[in-house]
Amino acid sequence: MDAQLPERLRLSLKGPLPGPRVASRYEPDFRPGSHYDTVPEDARQAAVLVLLYPHEDRWHVPLTLRPDHLPDHAGQVSLPGGAIEPGESSGEAALREFHEELDGQDMSIELLGQLTPLFVRVSNFLVHPWLGVADRRDRMTPNPNEVDALLEVPLDHLLNPASFGSHQRQREGHTYVVPHFQWQSYQIWGATCMILGELVTLVRGE
């Protein structure tokens, strides 16, 4: 495990971010580039947390499986997050949503900086991803109202080219190709794949 990774990422986040440049690899080809288009004035503001924590000598990232009853992105694998409430910053919202979904109150989390915001057209959310780090893994208890399952994905699994692939989906009568990270039986695609793709790009130093 690279103990210097958080500090390297902190420095990388201060420079130009690769989000739009890596979109073609991680973004569904239905309306490619749309996630970085001009954001409509009525877009809802949201924040997510990409958390790195050490466990069994590997960095891990917690993801959540969203229940089928949720109004947005039901049944998909997502990063902990949600809408920004009035009076709070995007960083505060990312931390609050993490604790609401996974508890983890005993985890000391430091925010390293922001990844590239992206617009999710299907739900009209402008998502602000924050990268954070915890010095240890502590108990996480999924909130059953918001999380069907907690997925603890090793970072080196995401870095392995063998974990990256694609599948086809139907939308508005069209078939389109969707890139994804594969973790066990789960396909991680859409905005979550794009955010993790930017993280992978930064970690690799590309």
C-alpha positions in Angstrom: 0.0 0.0 0.0 1.3 3.4 -1.0 1.2 5.4 2.2 2.1 8.6 0.3 -0.9 8.3 -2.0 -3.1 10.8 -0.1 -0.5 13.5 -0.2 0.2 13.0 -3.9 -3.5 13.2 -4.7 -3.8 16.4 -2.6 -1.2 18.0 -4.8 -2.8 16.6 -8.0 -6.1 18.1 -7.0 -4.6 21.6 -7.0 -3.7 21.4 -10.7 -5.8 21.0 -13.8 -8.1 18.0 -13.5 -8.4 15.4 -16.2 -12.2 15.0 -16.0 -13.3 16.1 -19.5 -10.2 14.6 -21.1 -11.0 11.1 -19.8 -14.7 11.3 -20.4 -14.6 9.4 -23.7 -13.3 6.3 -21.9 -15.6 6.3 -18.9 -18.7 8.0 -20.2 -21.7 6.2 -21.8 -21.8 7.0 -25.6 -25.4 8.2 -25.4 -24.9 11.9 -25.9 -21.2 11.7 -25.3 -19.7 14.8 -23.6 -23.1 15.8 -22.2 -21.8 15.5 -18.6 -19.5 18.4 -19.1 -21.9 20.5 -21.2 -23.3 23.8 -20.1 -25.3 23.2 -16.9 -29.0 24.4 -17.0 -30.0 27.0 -14.5 -32.5 24.7 -12.8 -30.0 22.0 -12.1 -30.1 20.6 -8.6 -26.9 20.7 -6.6 -25.5 17.4 -5.1 -22.3 16.2 -3.6 -20.7 12.7 -3.2 -17.7 11.5 -1.3 -14.9 9.3 -2.7 -13.3 8.0 0.4 -10.0 6.2 0.6 -9.2 4.2 3.7 -6.7 1.5 4.5 -7.8 -2.1 5.2 -5.7 -5.2 5.0 -2.8 -3.2 3.6 -4.8 -1.9 0.6 -6.6 1.3 -0.1 -10.4 0.8 -0.4 -13.3 2.9 -1.7 -16.8 2.4 -0.2 -19.7 2.3 -2.7 -23.4 1.7 -2.1 -26.1 -0.3 -3.9 -29.1 2.0 -4.1 -32.5 0.4 -3.2 -35.1 -0.1 -6.0 -37.6 2.3 -4.2 -35.4 5.4 -4.5 -36.6 8.0 -7.1 -33.1 8.6 -8.7 -30.7 5.9 -10.0 -32.6 3.1 -8.2 -30.7 -0.2 -8.2 -27.4 1.3 -9.3 -24.0 1.3 -7.6 -23.2 4.8 -6.4 -20.9 6.8 -4.2 -22.3 8.0 -0.9 -23.9 11.3 -1.5 -27.0 13.4 -2.2 -28.6 16.8 -2.5 -26.8 19.8 -1.0 -29.1 21.4 1.7 -29.5 25.2 2.0 -26.7 26.8 4.0 -24.1 24.0 3.6 -21.1 23.7 1.3 -20.7 20.8 -1.1 -17.9 19.4 1.2 -20.2 19.5 4.2 -22.9 17.8 2.2 -20.6 15.0 1.0 -19.6 14.3 4.6 -23.2 14.5 6.0 -24.5 12.2 3.3 -21.7 9.7 3.9 -22.6 9.5 7.6 -26.3 9.4 6.9 -25.9 6.4 4.5 -23.1 4.5 6.1 -22.7 5.9 9.7 -19.0 5.6 10.1 -19.1 8.3 12.9 -15.8 7.0 14.4 -13.9 7.5 11.1 -11.8 10.6 11.1 -12.2 11.9 7.5 -10.0 14.6 5.9 -11.1 16.2 2.6 -8.2 16.3 0.2 -10.0 18.4 -2.5 -12.6 18.3 -5.3 -12.7 16.2 -8.4 -14.3 17.6 -11.5 -18.1 18.4 -11.1 -20.3 16.7 -13.7 -23.9 17.1 -14.8 -26.1 14.1 -14.6 -28.8 14.9 -17.2 -31.2 12.0 -16.4 -31.7 13.3 -12.8 -30.8 17.0 -13.5 -28.1 17.0 -10.8 -24.8 18.9 -10.9 -22.6 16.5 -8.8 -19.7 17.9 -6.8 -17.3 14.9 -6.0 -15.0 15.3 -3.0 -12.0 13.1 -2.4 -11.4 12.2 1.2 -9.1 10.0 3.3 -9.5 8.2 6.6 -6.5 6.9 8.6 -8.3 3.6 9.3 -11.3 1.6 8.5 -14.0 1.6 11.2 -17.5 0.1 11.4 -19.8 1.2 8.7 -23.5 0.4 9.1 -25.6 0.9 5.9 -28.9 2.8 6.4 -31.5 0.4 5.1 -33.7 3.2 3.8 -30.9 4.4 1.5 -28.5 1.5 1.0 -29.2 -2.1 0.0 -25.5 -3.1 0.3 -22.1 -1.7 1.1 -19.4 -2.5 -1.4 -15.8 -2.1 -0.2 -13.8 -2.0 -3.4 -10.0 -2.1 -3.3 -8.4 0.7 -5.2 -5.9 -1.6 -6.9 -8.9 -3.6 -8.3 -10.1 -0.4 -10.0 -6.5 0.2 -11.3 -6.4 -3.3 -12.8 -7.3 -3.0 -16.6 -9.0 -6.4 -16.3 -11.7 -4.9 -14.1 -12.8 -2.4 -16.8 -15.2 -3.3 -19.5 -18.5 -2.3 -21.1 -22.0 -3.4 -21.7 -25.0 -2.3 -23.8 -28.2 -0.6 -22.5 -31.4 0.7 -24.1 -32.6 4.2 -23.8 -35.2 6.2 -25.8 -35.3 3.4 -28.4 -31.5 3.3 -28.9 -28.8 0.8 -28.0 -25.7 2.4 -26.6 -22.4 1.2 -25.1 -21.8 1.8 -21.4 -18.3 1.5 -19.9 -18.1 0.0 -16.4 -15.9 -1.2 -13.6 -16.7 -4.8 -12.6 -16.7 -5.7 -8.9 -17.9 -9.1 -8.1 -21.4 -9.4 -9.7 -21.8 -5.6 -9.9 -21.3 -3.3 -12.8 -20.3 0.3 -11.8 -21.3 2.6 -14.6 -22.6 6.1 -15.3 -21.5 9.1 -13.2 -19.9 6.8 -10.6 -17.8 5.2 -13.3 -16.7 8.6 -14.6 -15.8 9.9 -11.1 -13.8 6.7 -10.3 -12.2 6.9 -13.8 -10.9 10.4 -12.9 -9.6 9.1 -9.7 -7.8 6.2 -11.4 -6.3 8.6 -13.9 -4.9 10.8 -11.1 -3.6 7.8 -9.2 -1.8 6.5 -12.3 -0.3 10.0 -12.9 -1.6 10.1 -16.4 
